Amino acid sequence: MSLDILHLHQQDWRGGFGAGDFSRGLGYAEQKRSKLLSLKDHTLLASCRGSGAQTYQQRITLHPYGQSWSVSGHCSCPVGYNCKHVAAALLTLEQQQQAGIDLSPLIVPSPQAEEQLIEGVKPQPVLTLGSHVRVHFDARKGRMQEQTQHRAALAFDYQGHLAYGKPSKDLLVRQGPRLTLRIPRDAEAEAALRRRLDDTGLQVALRQSEALAEHPGEHFELPGEAAWLAFVQQQLPLLRAQGWQIRLQPEFQYNLAEVDDWYAEIEDAPEHDWFDLELGIEVEGQRLSLLPILLQAIRQKPWLLAGEALAQRADEEMLLVNLPHSQRRIALPFARLKPLLATLGELFFRDPDEIGQRVRLGRADAARLADLEQGPALNWQGGEQLRGFAQRLQALPERQVKAPRGLQAKLRPYQLQGLAWMQTLGELEVGGVLADDMGLGKTLQTLAHILGEKQADRLDHPALIVMPTSLIPNWQDEAARFTPQLRVLALHGAKRRGQFALIDQHDIILTTYALLPRDLKVLAARPYRLLILDEAQNIKNPRSKAALAAGQLRARQRLCLTGTPLENHLGELWSLFNFLMPGWLGDAKAFTRDYRTPIEKQANEQRLAHLRGRIKPFVLRRNKEQVARELPAKTEITHWVELSDAQRDRYETLRLAMDKKVRAEIARQGLARSQIVILEALLRLRQACCDLRLLGDEGNGAALQASDSGKLSALLEMLEELVEEGRRVLLFSQFTSMLALIEGELQARRIGYAKLTGSTQDRRTPVQQFQAGQFPVFLISLKAGGAGLNLTAADTVIHFDPWWNPAAEAQASDRAYRIGQDKPVFVYKLIARGSVEEKIQQLQQAKANLARGVLEGGSQAQWQMSEDDLQALFAPLSD
């Protein structure tokens, strides 16, 4: 093969250089220090930037010498001859030849060279794509920044020779020292190809980039990652089909690997309450877990965990992620990522180092597997029984059942749904919270479930129901009315020990939260088919004796009945589920870290949505507006009351003293540890708003009368008018001493009344008397009468004093506003204007938002008591 300077091979000329000069010249060439100036015959002119700021000039002539070249390289550097700068020039020439770079602009034609014209050659489009990652120090942010640029270079192939730019000149191709080819460029064809490229969205690059620094062509760019991804996925296949040559450089970041399959593998451990889940993809025959891939992506793009930001992404949009131990990337559709990230959010609560190829989930979390079916098809492997369990949980709302035979009541559609829900949970041996509003028949639905279990021969052990003491008569009456075929045993009172031997002879065992810890040894000695907690908010403190005792009982199914599963904070919800499914939501510390703190203090909507998604199958929540539309209207009215002059003076004196005491305590212990002192101070202010006689001796109560209380005076005026109109009134107060003062005023006015407080022994009689119409007014303490009563004879509810918890007030109001009510119900709240009571109303709304966000899918705002709240509560009376 004859020697040709246009086809250099370093082995043919490197013998003219020492090893050191050649090695250093190779380094200079790789650093792109050498610049080629012209090439005439066998002579090359070049320049090279030295190690300093000096640039040296080289004139190099190659002479054929046998089978190799003899090099005469002169340089303006101190070495002067065949130095490292000369080697760098020859190496640069060789590199550009091998890269296919058009050298014709360098060639100076020899006067004696023959020129050959080749006409009629059509240009073939060549599109080269490359990327470059640039790392630099960002002085504004004070840290290293990584910037990635991408470019496309358009060139035209004329019989193997590349041309680019405007076709103002013919293409000259040096074939050797004596021959040059002249190829006229087809301007019209090139313009049509350039327009085709414009149609893809590519625009001429306005800045240079190292992405394709050494590649010939006109450089183009796109505005962002999404545009590049769309171009590669949608436009490149079309260009290839139209005959375009597409050259992808190795570092081009959109040279994507194809995802051949999506898989989900379950390793089930039936003897345990957990399973292992691996979600992955198959790429080029290799299975890859998605978990490490996604964790890496989330580190770079934290917004992937923000629910709102994720929801704004269209399903067809793609996320580019790096494959582990590879330079390749893949595109994952958001149609798959959105359900995956929402479903498995707890992956990202943990230390990334703890996440391996799989994630371990509680058995109850299988309900969320169905959500993973959204998006591209998943190839499921293993866990057939668990997936069946998940499908049944998912289908809970659609299941249809009939009421059990012999039930002495006609169940409404929503009650049949509640029955189906409890039955399905029982068959799956998981627990749940029936959280219907008060008055929608939780007792009836539960009795129907127990009767159905008996008729299906599954009631092989009794159902144990734990409740507040005041509800024992209610359960006895309801069972006798609706399910007379069920044998009921109430373990209550001093004689209950003699009844322990009868437990196994009955279908339903009733006991109380107060007696459960005392009788635990007997009750825990046997298993139960069902363990049911009525008014389950009684175990909202997980360290209470009742909560600890309930956790030690054995049952195939556990249920909680409560209209207020969440009253003050999420820890109460955790306590219910710690009873229902111990360990499923983690321990109290982990739950606080993963949910309470982000939701309650940071208003983290993503964590709220994740918690709501986890508990959704196991909480059945209906309100009257949803399911009992036939109920008459309920009107809530805030009745503003002006304090008397005596009350205002005493309130202000007390406020100043309490404010000073509270601030001293906060300064000593901090806000969080001063709650007892704060609540005590607020209690005194609330009592001053009700009646100064509640303050005791320090309020000089002996000399005071009803007329000295603006609120009591307003109440008595209301009651006289309401009774005269024939209204039936439930009057609630948190203070039994306040009820005693009201009682005395009613006696003086000869207004008949019934009364129910925590000290009432016989609860049935006053309820029956009021329901029968014997008295127009029923005085009830909020704690004693806030649950378990059916008082549909009432059409008016009065809350004499507000309480922190809006759910407790709503429960009390629901004594009248419940199924069976056929009259409009009016609910009055007596609020002392400008006082601490008005501020309490505002805090109530924040707590209601929290409950609605968790149980009903609404959003919630921050509600923790802050310094600003405290300042408002202890503010002076306003006019």
DAMO-V26715 format. One record per residue. N is the residue number from 1. RES is the residue in one small letter. SS is DSSP state (H for helix, E for strand, L for the rest). OMEGA is omega as a letter, one per 30 degrees, with the letter a starting at -180 (NA if undefined). Layout:
n res ss omega
N RES SS OMEGA
N RES SS OMEGA
//
This chain:
n res ss omega
1 m L a
2 s L l
3 l L a
4 d L a
5 i L l
6 l L l
7 h L a
8 l L l
9 h L a
10 q H l
11 q H a
12 d H a
13 w L a
14 r H l
15 g H l
16 g H a
17 f L l
18 g L a
19 a H a
20 g H l
21 d H a
22 f H a
23 s H l
24 r H l
25 g H l
26 l H l
27 g H l
28 y H a
29 a H l
30 e H l
31 q L l
32 k L l
33 r L a
34 s E l
35 k E a
36 l E a
37 l E l
38 s E a
39 l E l
40 k E a
41 d L a
42 h L a
43 t E a
44 l E l
45 l E a
46 a E l
47 s E a
48 c E l
49 r E a
50 g L a
51 s L l
52 g L a
53 a L a
54 q L l
55 t E a
56 y E a
57 q E a
58 q E l
59 r E a
60 i E l
61 t E l
62 l E l
63 h E l
64 p E l
65 y E a
66 g L a
67 q L a
68 s E a
69 w E l
70 s E a
71 v E l
72 s E a
73 g E l
74 h E a
75 c E l
76 s L l
77 c L a
78 p L l
79 v L l
80 g L a
81 y E l
82 n L a
83 c L a
84 k H l
85 h H l
86 v H l
87 a H a
88 a H l
89 a H a
90 l H l
91 l H l
92 t H l
93 l H a
94 e H a
95 q H a
96 q H l
97 q H a
98 q H l
99 a L l
100 g L a
101 i L a
102 d L a
103 l L a
104 s H l
105 p H a
106 l H a
107 i E l
108 v L a
109 p L l
110 s L a
111 p L a
112 q L a
113 a L l
114 e E l
115 e E a
116 q E a
117 l E l
118 i E a
119 e L l
120 g L l
121 v L l
122 k L a
123 p L l
124 q E a
125 p E l
126 v E l
127 l E l
128 t E a
129 l E a
130 g E l
131 s E l
132 h E l
133 v E a
134 r E l
135 v E a
136 h E a
137 f E l
138 d E a
139 a L a
140 r L a
141 k L l
142 g L l
143 r E l
144 m E l
145 q E l
146 e E a
147 q E a
148 t E l
149 q E l
150 h E l
151 r E l
152 a E a
153 a E l
154 l E l
155 a E a
156 f E a
157 d E l
158 y E l
159 q L l
160 g L a
161 h E a
162 l E l
163 a E l
164 y L a
165 g L a
166 k L a
167 p L a
168 s L a
169 k L l
170 d L l
171 l E l
172 l E a
173 v E l
174 r E l
175 q E a
176 g E a
177 p L a
178 r L a
179 l E l
180 t E l
181 l E l
182 r E a
183 i E l
184 p L l
185 r L a
186 d L a
187 a H a
188 e H l
189 a H l
190 e H l
191 a H l
192 a H l
193 l H l
194 r H l
195 r H l
196 r H l
197 l H l
198 d H a
199 d H a
200 t L a
201 g L l
202 l L l
203 q E a
204 v E a
205 a L a
206 l L l
207 r L l
208 q L l
209 s L l
210 e H a
211 a H l
212 l H a
213 a L a
214 e L a
215 h L a
216 p L l
217 g L l
218 e E a
219 h E l
220 f E l
221 e E l
222 l L a
223 p L a
224 g L a
225 e H a
226 a H a
227 a H l
228 w H a
229 l H l
230 a H l
231 f H a
232 v H a
233 q H a
234 q H a
235 q H a
236 l H l
237 p H l
238 l H l
239 l H l
240 r H a
241 a H l
242 q L l
243 g L l
244 w L l
245 q E l
246 i E a
247 r E l
248 l E l
249 q L a
250 p L a
251 e L a
252 f L a
253 q L l
254 y L l
255 n L a
256 l L l
257 a L a
258 e L l
259 v E a
260 d E a
261 d E l
262 w E l
263 y E l
264 a E a
265 e E a
266 i E l
267 e E a
268 d E l
269 a L a
270 p L a
271 e L l
272 h L l
273 d L l
274 w E l
275 f E l
276 d E a
277 l E l
278 e E l
279 l E a
280 g E l
281 i E l
282 e E a
283 v E l
284 e L l
285 g L a
286 q E l
287 r E a
288 l E l
289 s E a
290 l H a
291 l H l
292 p H a
293 i H a
294 l H l
295 l H l
296 q H l
297 a H a
298 i H l
299 r H a
300 q H a
301 k L a
302 p H a
303 w H l
304 l H l
305 l H l
306 a L a
307 g H a
308 e H a
309 a H a
310 l H a
311 a H a
312 q L l
313 r L l
314 a L a
315 d L a
316 e L l
317 e L a
318 m E l
319 l E l
320 l E l
321 v E a
322 n E l
323 l L a
324 p L l
325 h L a
326 s L l
327 q L a
328 r L l
329 r E l
330 i E l
331 a E a
332 l E a
333 p E l
334 f H l
335 a H l
336 r H a
337 l H a
338 k H l
339 p H a
340 l H a
341 l H l
342 a H a
343 t H a
344 l L a
345 g H a
346 e H l
347 l H a
348 f H l
349 f H a
350 r L l
351 d L a
352 p H a
353 d H a
354 e H a
355 i L l
356 g L l
357 q L a
358 r L l
359 v E l
360 r E a
361 l E l
362 g E a
363 r H a
364 a H l
365 d H l
366 a H l
367 a H a
368 r H a
369 l H a
370 a H l
371 d H a
372 l H l
373 e H l
374 q L l
375 g L a
376 p L a
377 a L l
378 l L l
379 n E a
380 w E l
381 q E l
382 g L l
383 g L a
384 e H a
385 q H a
386 l H l
387 r H l
388 g H l
389 f H a
390 a H a
391 q H l
392 r H l
393 l H a
394 q H a
395 a L a
396 l H a
397 p H a
398 e H a
399 r L l
400 q L l
401 v L l
402 k L l
403 a L l
404 p L l
405 r L l
406 g L l
407 l L a
408 q L l
409 a L l
410 k L a
411 l L l
412 r L a
413 p H a
414 y H l
415 q H l
416 l H l
417 q H l
418 g H l
419 l H l
420 a H l
421 w H a
422 m H a
423 q H l
424 t H l
425 l H l
426 g H l
427 e H l
428 l H l
429 e L l
430 v L a
431 g L l
432 g E l
433 v E l
434 l E a
435 a L l
436 d L l
437 d L l
438 m L l
439 g L a
440 l L l
441 g L l
442 k H l
443 t H a
444 l H l
445 q H a
446 t H l
447 l H l
448 a H l
449 h H a
450 i H l
451 l H l
452 g H l
453 e H a
454 k H a
455 q H l
456 a L l
457 d L l
458 r L a
459 l L a
460 d L l
461 h L a
462 p L l
463 a E l
464 l E a
465 i E a
466 v E a
467 m E l
468 p L a
469 t H a
470 s H a
471 l H l
472 i H a
473 p H a
474 n H l
475 w H l
476 q H a
477 d H a
478 e H l
479 a H l
480 a H a
481 r H a
482 f H a
483 t L a
484 p L a
485 q L l
486 l L a
487 r L a
488 v E l
489 l E l
490 a E l
491 l L a
492 h L l
493 g L a
494 a H a
495 k H a
496 r H a
497 r H l
498 g H a
499 q H a
500 f H a
501 a H a
502 l H a
503 i H a
504 d H l
505 q H a
506 h L l
507 d L a
508 i E l
509 i E l
510 l E l
511 t E a
512 t E l
513 y H a
514 a H a
515 l H a
516 l H l
517 p L a
518 r L a
519 d L a
520 l H a
521 k H l
522 v H a
523 l H a
524 a L a
525 a L a
526 r L l
527 p L l
528 y E l
529 r E a
530 l E l
531 l E a
532 i E l
533 l E l
534 d E a
535 e L a
536 a H l
537 q H l
538 n H l
539 i H a
540 k L l
541 n L a
542 p L l
543 r L l
544 s L a
545 k H a
546 a H a
547 a H a
548 l H l
549 a H a
550 a H a
551 g L a
552 q L a
553 l L a
554 r L l
555 a E l
556 r E l
557 q E l
558 r E l
559 l E l
560 c E l
561 l E l
562 t L l
563 g L a
564 t L l
565 p L l
566 l L a
567 e L a
568 n L a
569 h L a
570 l H l
571 g H l
572 e H l
573 l H l
574 w H a
575 s H l
576 l H a
577 f H l
578 n H l
579 f H a
580 l H a
581 m L a
582 p L l
583 g L a
584 w L l
585 l L a
586 g L l
587 d L a
588 a H a
589 k H a
590 a H l
591 f H l
592 t H a
593 r H a
594 d H a
595 y H a
596 r H a
597 t H l
598 p H a
599 i H a
600 e H a
601 k H a
602 q L a
603 a L a
604 n L a
605 e H a
606 q H l
607 r H l
608 l H l
609 a H a
610 h H l
611 l H l
612 r H l
613 g H a
614 r H a
615 i H a
616 k H a
617 p H a
618 f H l
619 v E l
620 l E a
621 r L l
622 r L l
623 n L a
624 k H a
625 e H a
626 q H a
627 v H a
628 a L a
629 r L l
630 e L l
631 l L l
632 p L a
633 a L l
634 k E a
635 t E l
636 e E a
637 i E l
638 t E a
639 h E a
640 w E a
641 v E l
642 e L l
643 l L l
644 s L l
645 d H l
646 a H l
647 q H a
648 r H l
649 d H a
650 r H l
651 y H a
652 e H l
653 t H a
654 l H a
655 r H a
656 l H a
657 a H a
658 m H l
659 d H l
660 k H a
661 k H a
662 v H a
663 r H l
664 a H l
665 e H l
666 i H l
667 a H a
668 r H a
669 q H a
670 g L a
671 l L a
672 a H a
673 r H a
674 s H a
675 q H a
676 i H l
677 v H l
678 i H a
679 l H l
680 e H l
681 a H a
682 l H l
683 l H a
684 r H l
685 l H l
686 r H l
687 q H l
688 a H l
689 c H a
690 c H a
691 d L a
692 l H l
693 r H l
694 l H a
695 l H l
696 g H a
697 d H a
698 e H l
699 g H l
700 n L a
701 g H a
702 a H a
703 a H a
704 l L l
705 q L a
706 a H a
707 s H l
708 d H l
709 s L l
710 g H a
711 k H a
712 l H l
713 s H l
714 a H l
715 l H a
716 l H l
717 e H l
718 m H a
719 l H a
720 e H a
721 e H a
722 l H a
723 v H l
724 e H l
725 e L a
726 g L a
727 r L l
728 r L a
729 v E l
730 l E a
731 l E a
732 f E l
733 s E l
734 q L a
735 f L l
736 t H l
737 s H l
738 m H l
739 l H l
740 a H l
741 l H l
742 i H l
743 e H l
744 g H l
745 e H l
746 l H l
747 q H a
748 a H a
749 r L l
750 r L l
751 i L a
752 g L a
753 y E l
754 a E a
755 k E l
756 l E l
757 t L l
758 g L a
759 s L l
760 t L a
761 q L a
762 d L a
763 r H a
764 r H a
765 t H a
766 p H l
767 v H a
768 q H l
769 q H a
770 f H l
771 q H l
772 a L l
773 g L a
774 q L a
775 f L l
776 p L a
777 v E l
778 f E l
779 l E a
780 i E l
781 s E a
782 l H a
783 k H a
784 a H a
785 g H a
786 g L a
787 a L l
788 g L a
789 l L l
790 n L a
791 l L a
792 t L l
793 a L a
794 a L l
795 d L a
796 t E l
797 v E l
798 i E l
799 h E a
800 f L a
801 d L a
802 p L l
803 w L a
804 w L a
805 n L l
806 p H a
807 a H l
808 a H l
809 e H a
810 a H l
811 q H l
812 a H l
813 s H a
814 d L l
815 r L a
816 a L a
817 y L a
818 r L l
819 i L a
820 g L l
821 q L a
822 d L a
823 k L l
824 p L a
825 v E l
826 f E a
827 v E a
828 y E l
829 k E l
830 l E a
831 i E l
832 a E a
833 r L l
834 g L a
835 s L l
836 v H l
837 e H l
838 e H l
839 k H l
840 i H l
841 q H a
842 q H l
843 l H l
844 q H a
845 q H l
846 a H l
847 k H l
848 a H l
849 n H l
850 l H a
851 a H a
852 r H a
853 g H a
854 v H a
855 l H a
856 e H l
857 g L l
858 g L l
859 s L a
860 q L a
861 a L l
862 q L a
863 w L a
864 q L l
865 m L a
866 s L l
867 e H l
868 d H l
869 d H a
870 l H l
871 q H l
872 a H a
873 l H a
874 f L l
875 a L l
876 p L l
877 l L l
878 s L a
879 d L NA
//
